[in-house]
Amino acid sequence: MSVTETIGGDAVERDDSALMAELARARDEGRNWTVESWEQYLNAINPNHMTLGLDRIREVAFRLHMFEDLVNNGTYIVTVAGTNGKGSTCALIAQAMSNQGVNVGLFTSPHLISFNERMQINGKNIDNSLLSLCLSEVVAAQYPDCDLQGVIVPDPEKFSTEFNSDDFEEDSSMSDDERLMAIAELNHATRAQEDGAPELMAKKRPFKDAVVLLSYFELVTLAAVRAFMRSGCELLVLETGLGGRLDAVNVFYNDIAVITSIGMDHVKILGNTSKEIAFEKAGIIKPYGEVVIGRNMDEAARQEILRVAKIRDARNWPEDFAFKVDLVPRSEPDPRVAELEKQGRRVPDELKYDICYQDRTVSFALYFPYPKVPLSCAGLALNVIFKLNDSLGFKNDYDNLSAIERAVATVSLPGRMQKVASQPAVYLDVAHNVPAAEHLCRNLDSYAGTCGRRIAVAGMLKDKDVEGVLNVLKDSFDAFYVTTLHTERGESKERLGEWLNSNTDKERVTVRTFDDTASALDAARSDAGPDDTIVVLGSFVTVSEAARHLNVL
C-alpha cells in the first residue's frame, strides 16, 4: 500500500500491488482492447487520484521519444491554465488555426459524454483505433524494458545543426541518451527550449529503471500527445488539468502560455490565496517564453504572474494593456431584436453587438462577430492566434482573417450555457466554483427566454466550495431542484438543500431535493411554464447526467 492524494486534496491509501497487476494485464492484452475496455482500466486507476510532480511522466515520455518527436516535427505548443475559461479558449485557438490549414491537436478535460472528446484532431474526436493504439503504447512504456521508437522521421532540412553532442561532452552527469535528448530539445524553435532544456534533461531520472505507475491524467496526456505525433500535428493546444506547475501537460515546453483567470478553487492543493494559486498556474511559463494573461483576476494574482514572468525573462501580454476586446454596435441589426423589444424581453448582447479586437502588435483594429465562447475567452484566444500566425509566417490577409472569423462565429463548447430545449428553455452550464457562478449570474439576463421563473437544477462535488457557489446563485433563481451526485466526489442533496433552506426566502424561493439528476430535471420541466428557464449547473457530472437523460450530446 502507498499513500496518494485525491483531487479534493485528501490523502488516501492506494493498493499498488493491484495496480501493478492491472498494468501487467493492460500491457499483455491492451492492443486488442476497445476504447470501452480502456475506460474500464482507466476508471480502475481512478481519475480522482493523483500524485503531483513531473518525474514519472517525464520518464515515460522519454521512453516514448516524445521530446524528439516534437522537435523533429517542428511542433508548436500552446499550454492553457486558469481557474475558468480554459476549455473555451483552447477550442477557439485550435479551430481558428485549423481553419487556416494548420494540423492541430487539441487536448482538454474532462469529457461530458464520450472519452474521445478529450482528444481532437482538426475539430474531430480522435478515432477509436488510434486512441487504443496510443494508450497501449503508453502502458508499454511504463516498463523500463520497452523498445518503442519515436514516430516522426526527422527532416534534415528542418533539423538544426547548431547544436551537437560536443556541447555536452564534458557533462558527466548526463548519460548518452540524456545527452541526445538535450540536443533534440535544443533544436526546438523557441529560446525557451534552448535555455530550459539542458537543465531539464540534466536532472536525475529517479524512475529510469523502474516500472512507473502513472495516474489517470498522466496516462491520458501521454496518449494524446502520442496520437497527435502519429497524426503529424503541427500545433498542440493543451489544457492543464489542475494548477499548472506540477500538472502533467507541463512536462512539455510550450511556445505560448495562457493564464485565463484566477479564482478560489482546489484550495487544498493550490493554496488559500489568489497569489498562491497564481504561482501554481504561472508554473507553465517557460524561460524566455511568452505568457498571455487574462483580466479575470485580482491585482495580487496578476502581480504574482508578472513576477514569475520577469524571473523567467518571459514576455508578458496582459489583457487590457497589450490587447483588448470592445463591444461595438452591429452595423446591421438582427431582425429578432425588434420582436424581443416588443415582447419586453432583454435583447442578448450577441444580437446587438460585434466585437473589436485591438492589439499593440497588429497595426489595425479587427472586427469579428460576437463570439459563441465567453467574451473573456475570445480576446485571449485572438491574441494567441495572431502570435501563432506571426510565428508560422501567416499573413493577416482576407483568407486568414475570414478563417478566424468563422471560428469566432461558430466555436462553442457543450455544457457552457448551452440551450438544449425550449418552452421551457433548458440550458446546461458546468459552473462549479464561485467565479464561474458569478459569471453565470452576470450573464443570465442576456439569454432570451429569461422573462419567466428561473429554476436551477443543481448537483455539486463535495470538495468544491458548495456554500460559496450557492451563496452566489441564491438571489438569481426562483427555485432550486437539488440532487445527489452518485460518484466518489459527489455531494448529497441534504447538504445543498439544508443550506438553501436556511439562507433563502422561503416565500420567494422553492427548494426541492432529489435522489438523482434525471428526477430533478424531469420535475423541473414538469413544474415550469413555457416562458420559464431551467439551468442545469454545479458540476461536469451534473451536466453530463442531464445531457445523457435528454439525449442531447
C-alpha positions as CSV (number, residue, x, y, z in Angstrom):
1,M,0.0,0.0,0.0
2,S,1.1,3.6,-0.6
3,V,-0.5,7.0,0.1
4,T,-1.7,9.2,-2.7
5,E,-3.9,12.3,-3.0
6,T,-7.4,12.9,-4.3
7,I,-8.3,15.9,-6.5
8,G,-10.1,17.2,-3.4
9,G,-6.8,17.3,-1.5
10,D,-7.3,14.4,0.8
11,A,-4.7,11.7,1.5
12,V,-5.9,8.1,0.7
13,E,-4.3,4.7,0.7
14,R,-3.6,3.0,-2.7
15,D,-3.2,-0.7,-3.4
16,D,-0.1,-0.6,-5.6
17,S,0.0,-4.4,-6.0
18,A,-3.5,-4.4,-7.5
19,L,-2.5,-1.5,-9.8
20,M,0.6,-3.4,-10.9
21,A,-1.4,-6.5,-11.7
22,E,-3.8,-4.4,-13.8
23,L,-0.9,-2.7,-15.5
24,A,0.6,-6.0,-16.5
25,R,-2.8,-7.2,-17.9
26,A,-3.1,-4.0,-19.9
27,R,0.4,-4.4,-21.3
28,D,-0.3,-8.0,-22.3
29,E,-3.8,-7.5,-23.6
30,G,-4.3,-3.8,-24.3
31,R,-3.5,-3.8,-28.0
32,N,-6.7,-5.8,-28.6
33,W,-8.9,-3.7,-26.2
34,T,-11.7,-1.5,-27.3
35,V,-12.0,2.1,-26.0
36,E,-14.7,0.9,-23.6
37,S,-12.2,-1.6,-22.1
38,W,-9.6,1.1,-21.8
39,E,-12.1,3.3,-20.0
40,Q,-12.7,0.5,-17.5
41,Y,-9.0,0.2,-17.0
42,L,-8.6,4.0,-16.5
43,N,-11.5,4.1,-14.1
44,A,-9.8,1.3,-12.1
45,I,-6.8,3.6,-11.8
46,N,-9.3,6.2,-10.5
47,P,-9.5,9.6,-12.1
48,N,-9.9,11.2,-8.7
49,H,-6.5,10.1,-7.5
50,M,-3.3,11.9,-8.4
51,T,0.4,12.3,-7.5
52,L,1.6,15.7,-8.4
53,G,5.1,16.0,-9.9
54,L,6.7,15.5,-13.3
55,D,9.4,12.9,-12.8
56,R,7.1,9.9,-13.6
57,I,5.5,11.3,-16.7
58,R,8.9,12.7,-17.9
59,E,10.4,9.3,-17.6
60,V,7.6,7.6,-19.7
61,A,7.7,10.5,-22.2
62,F,11.4,9.9,-22.5
63,R,10.9,6.2,-23.2
64,L,8.4,7.1,-25.9
65,H,10.9,9.6,-27.5
66,M,8.2,12.2,-27.3
67,F,10.6,15.2,-26.9
68,E,12.5,14.1,-30.0
69,D,9.2,13.7,-32.0
70,L,8.1,17.2,-31.0
71,V,11.4,18.6,-32.1
72,N,11.7,16.6,-35.3
73,N,8.1,17.6,-36.3
74,G,8.7,21.3,-35.5
75,T,5.6,21.3,-33.3
76,Y,4.4,24.4,-31.7
77,I,2.7,24.1,-28.3
78,V,0.2,26.4,-26.5
79,T,-0.5,25.5,-22.9
80,V,-3.5,27.0,-21.2
81,A,-4.1,27.2,-17.4
82,G,-6.6,29.1,-15.3
83,T,-9.5,28.7,-12.9
84,N,-12.1,29.1,-15.6
85,G,-12.3,29.6,-19.3
86,K,-9.6,27.2,-20.3
87,G,-11.7,24.9,-22.5
88,S,-13.3,27.7,-24.5
89,T,-10.0,29.5,-25.0
90,C,-8.4,26.3,-26.2
91,A,-11.3,25.4,-28.6
92,L,-11.2,28.8,-30.3
93,I,-7.4,28.8,-30.8
94,A,-7.5,25.2,-32.2
95,Q,-10.4,25.8,-34.6
96,A,-9.1,29.1,-35.9
97,M,-5.7,27.7,-36.6
98,S,-7.2,24.5,-38.2
99,N,-9.4,26.8,-40.4
100,Q,-6.1,28.3,-41.7
101,G,-4.8,24.9,-42.7
102,V,-2.7,24.0,-39.7
103,N,-2.8,20.4,-38.5
104,V,-4.0,20.9,-34.9
105,G,-4.2,18.6,-31.9
106,L,-6.4,19.7,-29.0
107,F,-6.3,18.1,-25.5
108,T,-8.9,19.1,-22.9
109,S,-10.6,17.7,-19.9
110,P,-12.9,16.4,-18.5
111,H,-15.2,14.9,-21.1
112,L,-19.0,15.2,-20.8
113,I,-20.2,12.1,-22.8
114,S,-17.5,10.4,-24.8
115,F,-14.0,9.8,-23.6
116,N,-12.8,10.7,-27.1
117,E,-13.9,14.3,-26.6
118,R,-10.6,14.8,-24.7
119,M,-8.5,14.5,-27.8
120,Q,-9.4,16.2,-31.1
121,I,-7.5,16.5,-34.3
122,N,-8.7,19.4,-36.5
123,G,-12.0,19.6,-34.7
124,K,-12.9,15.9,-34.8
125,N,-12.8,13.5,-31.8
126,I,-9.9,11.0,-32.0
127,D,-10.5,7.7,-33.8
128,N,-11.1,4.7,-31.6
129,S,-8.3,2.6,-33.2
130,L,-5.7,5.4,-32.8
131,L,-6.7,6.1,-29.2
132,S,-6.5,2.4,-28.3
133,L,-3.1,2.0,-30.0
134,C,-1.6,5.1,-28.2
135,L,-3.0,4.0,-24.8
136,S,-1.4,0.6,-25.3
137,E,2.0,2.2,-26.2
138,V,2.0,4.4,-23.1
139,V,1.3,1.4,-21.0
140,A,4.1,-0.5,-22.6
141,A,6.4,2.5,-21.9
142,Q,5.6,2.3,-18.2
143,Y,8.1,-0.6,-18.2
144,P,11.8,0.2,-18.4
145,D,12.5,-2.6,-21.0
146,C,10.1,-1.2,-23.6
147,D,11.6,-0.9,-27.1
148,L,9.2,1.7,-28.6
149,Q,10.6,4.2,-31.1
150,G,9.6,7.7,-32.0
151,V,7.0,8.2,-34.8
152,I,8.5,11.2,-36.5
153,V,11.3,10.8,-39.0
154,P,13.5,13.9,-38.8
155,D,13.7,16.1,-41.9
156,P,17.4,17.0,-42.4
157,E,16.4,20.3,-43.9
158,K,14.4,21.3,-40.9
159,F,16.6,20.0,-38.2
160,S,19.1,22.5,-36.9
161,T,22.8,21.6,-36.8
162,E,23.6,24.5,-34.5
163,F,24.0,22.1,-31.6
164,N,25.7,18.7,-31.4
165,S,27.0,16.2,-28.9
166,D,30.1,18.2,-28.3
167,D,28.0,20.8,-26.4
168,F,27.6,18.2,-23.7
169,E,30.8,16.3,-23.9
170,E,32.1,17.5,-20.6
171,D,28.8,16.9,-18.7
172,S,29.4,13.6,-16.9
173,S,26.0,13.8,-15.2
174,M,24.3,13.0,-18.4
175,S,24.1,9.6,-20.0
176,D,24.3,9.1,-23.7
177,D,20.6,9.0,-24.2
178,E,20.1,12.0,-22.0
179,R,22.7,13.9,-24.0
180,L,20.9,13.0,-27.2
181,M,17.6,14.2,-25.8
182,A,19.2,17.5,-24.6
183,I,20.4,18.1,-28.2
184,A,17.0,17.4,-29.5
185,E,15.5,19.8,-27.0
186,L,17.9,22.5,-28.1
187,N,16.8,22.2,-31.7
188,H,13.3,23.2,-30.8
189,A,12.1,26.5,-32.3
190,T,12.0,28.6,-29.2
191,R,14.5,30.2,-26.8
192,A,12.6,28.6,-24.0
193,Q,13.8,25.2,-25.4
194,E,17.3,26.4,-25.9
195,D,17.7,27.7,-22.4
196,G,15.5,25.4,-20.4
197,A,16.2,22.0,-22.0
198,P,19.7,21.4,-20.7
199,E,18.6,22.0,-17.1
200,L,15.5,19.8,-17.7
201,M,17.3,16.9,-19.3
202,A,20.3,17.0,-16.9
203,K,18.0,16.2,-14.0
204,K,18.4,12.8,-12.4
205,R,15.9,10.2,-13.6
206,P,14.7,8.6,-10.4
207,F,12.4,6.2,-12.2
208,K,14.8,5.2,-15.0
209,D,15.0,1.6,-14.1
210,A,11.5,1.3,-12.5
211,V,8.1,0.3,-13.6
212,V,6.2,3.6,-13.5
213,L,2.7,3.8,-12.1
214,L,1.0,6.7,-13.9
215,S,-2.1,8.5,-12.8
216,Y,-5.2,8.6,-14.9
217,F,-4.5,12.1,-16.2
218,E,-0.8,11.4,-16.8
219,L,-1.6,8.3,-18.9
220,V,-4.2,10.1,-20.9
221,T,-2.0,13.1,-21.5
222,L,0.8,11.0,-23.0
223,A,-1.6,9.0,-25.1
224,A,-3.0,12.3,-26.5
225,V,0.5,13.6,-27.4
226,R,1.5,10.3,-28.9
227,A,-1.7,10.3,-31.0
228,F,-1.0,13.9,-32.1
229,M,2.5,13.0,-33.2
230,R,1.3,9.9,-35.1
231,S,-1.1,12.3,-36.9
232,G,1.7,14.8,-37.6
233,C,0.1,17.7,-35.8
234,E,2.0,20.9,-36.3
235,L,0.3,22.7,-33.3
236,L,-0.8,21.3,-29.9
237,V,-3.2,23.1,-27.7
238,L,-3.0,21.6,-24.3
239,E,-5.3,22.4,-21.4
240,T,-3.9,21.8,-17.9
241,G,-6.0,19.6,-15.6
242,L,-5.2,21.1,-12.2
243,G,-2.9,24.0,-11.4
244,G,-0.1,24.2,-13.8
245,R,3.4,23.9,-12.3
246,L,3.1,20.2,-11.5
247,D,0.4,19.3,-14.0
248,A,1.1,16.5,-16.4
249,V,0.9,18.7,-19.6
250,N,3.7,21.0,-18.2
251,V,6.3,18.3,-18.9
252,F,6.2,19.7,-22.4
253,Y,7.8,23.0,-23.2
254,N,5.4,25.5,-24.7
255,D,5.8,28.3,-27.1
256,I,3.0,30.3,-25.6
257,A,1.5,30.0,-22.1
258,V,-2.0,31.3,-21.4
259,I,-3.5,32.0,-18.0
260,T,-7.1,32.7,-18.4
261,S,-8.3,33.6,-14.9
262,I,-7.5,33.2,-11.2
263,G,-10.2,32.3,-8.6
264,M,-10.5,30.3,-5.5
265,D,-10.7,26.6,-6.4
266,H,-8.8,23.5,-5.4
267,V,-7.6,25.5,-2.4
268,K,-6.4,22.4,-0.5
269,I,-3.9,21.7,-3.3
270,L,-3.1,25.1,-4.9
271,G,-3.3,27.4,-1.9
272,N,-5.7,29.5,0.1
273,T,-5.0,32.9,-1.6
274,S,-5.2,34.1,-5.1
275,K,-1.4,34.8,-5.0
276,E,-0.6,31.2,-4.1
277,I,-3.0,29.9,-6.8
278,A,-1.5,32.3,-9.4
279,F,2.0,31.0,-8.5
280,E,0.9,27.4,-9.4
281,K,-0.8,28.5,-12.6
282,A,2.3,30.6,-13.6
283,G,4.3,27.4,-13.4
284,I,3.5,26.9,-17.1
285,I,5.5,30.0,-18.0
286,K,8.8,28.9,-19.6
287,P,12.2,30.6,-19.6
288,Y,12.3,33.2,-22.4
289,G,8.8,32.2,-23.4
290,E,5.6,34.2,-23.7
291,V,2.6,34.4,-21.5
292,V,-0.8,35.8,-22.3
293,I,-2.7,36.9,-19.1
294,G,-6.5,37.4,-18.8
295,R,-8.2,40.2,-16.9
296,N,-10.3,38.0,-14.6
297,M,-8.1,38.0,-11.6
298,D,-7.3,40.3,-8.7
299,E,-4.2,42.5,-8.6
300,A,-2.3,40.2,-6.2
301,A,-2.7,37.3,-8.7
302,R,-1.7,39.5,-11.7
303,Q,1.4,40.7,-9.9
304,E,2.4,37.2,-9.0
305,I,2.2,36.1,-12.6
306,L,4.1,39.1,-13.8
307,R,6.8,38.4,-11.1
308,V,7.2,34.8,-12.3
309,A,7.4,36.0,-15.9
310,K,10.1,38.5,-15.0
311,I,12.2,35.9,-13.2
312,R,12.0,33.7,-16.3
313,D,12.6,36.5,-18.8
314,A,9.3,35.7,-20.5
315,R,7.5,38.3,-22.5
316,N,4.1,39.1,-20.9
317,W,0.9,40.2,-22.7
318,P,-1.8,41.3,-20.1
319,E,-5.3,41.8,-21.4
320,D,-6.4,45.5,-21.4
321,F,-2.7,46.5,-21.7
322,A,-1.3,44.6,-24.6
323,F,-4.6,43.9,-26.2
324,K,-8.3,44.3,-25.6
325,V,-11.8,43.5,-26.9
326,D,-14.6,46.1,-27.0
327,L,-18.2,45.7,-27.9
328,V,-19.4,47.7,-30.9
329,P,-23.0,48.1,-32.2
330,R,-23.8,45.8,-35.1
331,S,-23.9,47.6,-38.5
332,E,-26.9,45.6,-39.5
333,P,-29.4,45.0,-36.6
334,D,-30.6,41.4,-36.1
335,P,-34.3,41.1,-37.1
336,R,-35.0,39.3,-33.8
337,V,-34.2,42.5,-31.8
338,A,-37.4,44.3,-32.6
339,E,-39.5,41.3,-31.7
340,L,-37.8,40.8,-28.4
341,E,-38.1,44.5,-27.6
342,K,-41.8,44.3,-28.5
343,Q,-42.3,41.5,-26.0
344,G,-40.4,43.4,-23.3
345,R,-37.6,40.9,-23.2
346,R,-34.0,41.7,-22.7
347,V,-32.0,41.6,-26.0
348,P,-29.0,39.4,-25.8
349,D,-25.6,41.1,-26.5
350,E,-24.9,38.7,-29.3
351,L,-27.9,40.2,-31.3
352,K,-26.8,43.8,-30.7
353,Y,-23.0,43.8,-30.9
354,D,-20.0,42.7,-32.8
355,I,-16.5,42.8,-31.2
356,C,-13.5,45.0,-32.0
357,Y,-10.1,43.4,-31.3
358,Q,-7.1,45.7,-30.9
359,D,-3.5,44.5,-30.3
360,R,-0.3,46.5,-29.9
361,T,1.4,44.2,-32.4
362,V,-1.3,44.4,-35.0
363,S,-1.4,47.9,-36.6
364,F,-5.2,48.0,-37.2
365,A,-8.4,47.2,-35.4
366,L,-10.1,44.0,-36.3
367,Y,-13.9,43.4,-36.2
368,F,-15.4,40.0,-35.6
369,P,-18.9,38.6,-34.9
370,Y,-20.0,38.4,-31.2
371,P,-18.3,35.1,-30.1
372,K,-20.0,31.9,-29.2
373,V,-17.4,31.4,-26.4
374,P,-17.4,33.8,-23.4
375,L,-16.2,37.2,-24.4
376,S,-13.5,37.0,-21.7
377,C,-12.0,34.0,-23.6
378,A,-12.3,35.5,-27.1
379,G,-9.7,38.2,-26.6
380,L,-7.2,35.7,-25.1
381,A,-7.7,33.3,-28.0
382,L,-7.4,36.0,-30.6
383,N,-4.1,37.3,-29.1
384,V,-2.6,33.8,-29.3
385,I,-3.9,33.2,-32.8
386,F,-2.2,36.3,-34.1
387,K,1.0,35.3,-32.3
388,L,0.9,31.9,-33.9
389,N,0.2,33.5,-37.3
390,D,3.3,35.6,-36.9
391,S,5.5,32.6,-35.8
392,L,4.2,30.4,-38.7
393,G,4.6,33.2,-41.3
394,F,0.9,33.6,-42.0
395,K,-0.2,36.9,-43.3
396,N,-3.3,38.5,-41.8
397,D,-4.9,38.7,-45.2
398,Y,-8.5,38.3,-46.2
399,D,-8.5,34.5,-46.4
400,N,-6.9,34.0,-43.0
401,L,-9.0,36.7,-41.3
402,S,-12.1,35.0,-42.8
403,A,-10.9,31.7,-41.4
404,I,-10.5,33.2,-37.9
405,E,-13.9,35.0,-38.2
406,R,-15.6,31.6,-39.0
407,A,-14.1,30.2,-35.8
408,V,-15.2,33.2,-33.7
409,A,-18.7,32.9,-35.1
410,T,-19.2,29.2,-34.7
411,V,-17.0,27.7,-31.9
412,S,-18.7,26.8,-28.7
413,L,-18.4,24.2,-26.1
414,P,-21.1,21.8,-24.9
415,G,-22.2,22.5,-21.4
416,R,-21.4,26.2,-21.4
417,M,-24.8,27.9,-21.2
418,Q,-25.8,25.5,-24.0
419,K,-29.5,25.7,-24.9
420,V,-30.9,22.2,-25.3
421,A,-34.7,22.7,-25.1
422,S,-37.4,25.3,-25.4
423,Q,-40.7,26.0,-23.7
424,P,-39.4,25.8,-21.1
425,A,-35.9,26.8,-22.1
426,V,-33.3,24.4,-20.7
427,Y,-29.6,25.4,-20.5
428,L,-26.6,23.3,-19.5
429,D,-23.8,25.1,-17.7
430,V,-20.8,23.5,-15.9
431,A,-20.4,26.4,-13.5
432,H,-18.9,24.7,-10.4
433,N,-16.9,27.3,-8.5
434,V,-17.5,30.8,-7.2
435,P,-16.0,32.7,-10.2
436,A,-18.0,30.6,-12.7
437,A,-21.2,31.1,-10.7
438,E,-20.6,34.8,-10.7
439,H,-20.1,34.8,-14.5
440,L,-23.3,32.8,-14.9
441,C,-25.4,35.2,-12.8
442,R,-23.9,38.3,-14.6
443,N,-24.9,36.9,-17.9
444,L,-28.2,35.2,-17.1
445,D,-30.2,38.1,-18.2
446,S,-28.6,38.2,-21.7
447,Y,-30.2,34.9,-22.7
448,A,-33.6,35.1,-24.4
449,G,-36.5,33.4,-22.6
450,T,-35.5,34.6,-19.1
451,C,-38.7,36.7,-18.5
452,G,-40.4,33.9,-16.6
453,R,-39.2,32.0,-13.5
454,R,-35.7,30.8,-13.2
455,I,-35.1,27.3,-11.9
456,A,-31.7,25.8,-11.1
457,V,-31.2,22.1,-11.2
458,A,-28.0,21.7,-9.1
459,G,-25.7,19.0,-8.2
460,M,-22.2,19.5,-6.8
461,L,-19.0,17.8,-5.7
462,K,-18.2,17.8,-2.1
463,D,-14.7,19.1,-2.4
464,K,-15.9,22.3,-4.1
465,D,-16.9,25.5,-2.2
466,V,-20.6,24.3,-2.1
467,E,-21.8,27.1,0.2
468,G,-19.9,29.8,-1.7
469,V,-21.4,28.8,-5.0
470,L,-24.9,28.6,-3.6
471,N,-24.5,32.0,-1.9
472,V,-23.7,33.5,-5.4
473,L,-26.7,31.8,-7.0
474,K,-29.4,32.2,-4.3
475,D,-30.7,35.6,-5.4
476,S,-30.7,34.8,-9.2
477,F,-33.1,31.8,-9.1
478,D,-36.7,31.4,-8.0
479,A,-36.4,27.7,-7.4
480,F,-33.6,25.1,-6.7
481,Y,-34.1,21.4,-7.5
482,V,-31.0,19.9,-5.9
483,T,-29.7,16.4,-6.4
484,T,-27.3,13.9,-5.0
485,L,-24.4,13.0,-7.3
486,H,-23.6,9.3,-7.0
487,T,-19.8,9.5,-7.6
488,E,-16.8,9.2,-5.2
489,R,-16.7,13.0,-5.0
490,G,-20.4,13.6,-5.2
491,E,-22.2,15.7,-2.6
492,S,-25.6,14.8,-1.1
493,K,-28.8,16.6,-1.7
494,E,-29.1,17.1,2.0
495,R,-26.1,19.5,2.2
496,L,-27.3,21.6,-0.7
497,G,-31.0,21.6,0.5
498,E,-30.2,22.4,4.1
499,W,-28.0,25.4,3.2
500,L,-30.6,26.8,0.7
501,N,-33.5,26.3,3.2
502,S,-31.5,28.2,5.8
503,N,-30.3,31.1,3.6
504,T,-33.2,31.9,1.2
505,D,-36.5,33.5,1.5
506,K,-39.0,30.6,1.7
507,E,-41.8,32.7,0.4
508,R,-39.9,33.6,-2.7
509,V,-37.6,30.6,-3.3
510,T,-38.7,27.0,-3.7
511,V,-36.2,24.3,-2.7
512,R,-36.8,20.6,-3.5
513,T,-34.4,17.7,-3.2
514,F,-34.0,14.6,-5.4
515,D,-32.0,11.4,-5.5
516,D,-30.6,11.8,-9.0
517,T,-30.2,14.4,-11.7
518,A,-32.8,12.9,-14.1
519,S,-35.5,13.0,-11.5
520,A,-34.7,16.6,-10.6
521,L,-34.7,17.7,-14.2
522,D,-37.9,15.9,-15.0
523,A,-39.7,17.6,-12.0
524,A,-38.3,21.0,-13.0
525,R,-39.6,20.6,-16.6
526,S,-43.0,19.4,-15.3
527,D,-43.4,22.3,-12.9
528,A,-42.1,25.0,-15.3
529,G,-44.2,27.1,-17.6
530,P,-43.4,27.7,-21.2
531,D,-41.7,31.1,-20.5
532,D,-39.6,29.7,-17.6
533,T,-35.9,29.0,-17.8
534,I,-34.1,25.9,-16.3
535,V,-30.4,25.9,-15.9
536,V,-28.6,22.6,-15.0
537,L,-25.4,23.5,-13.2
538,G,-22.9,22.8,-10.5
539,S,-20.6,20.2,-12.0
540,F,-19.5,18.5,-15.1
541,V,-21.1,15.4,-13.6
542,T,-24.5,17.1,-13.3
543,V,-24.4,18.4,-16.8
544,S,-23.2,15.0,-18.2
545,E,-26.1,13.2,-16.5
546,A,-28.6,15.7,-17.7
547,A,-27.3,15.6,-21.3
548,R,-27.5,11.8,-21.3
549,H,-31.0,11.9,-19.9
550,L,-32.1,14.4,-22.6
551,N,-30.0,12.6,-25.3
552,V,-28.7,15.9,-26.5
553,L,-24.9,15.4,-26.8
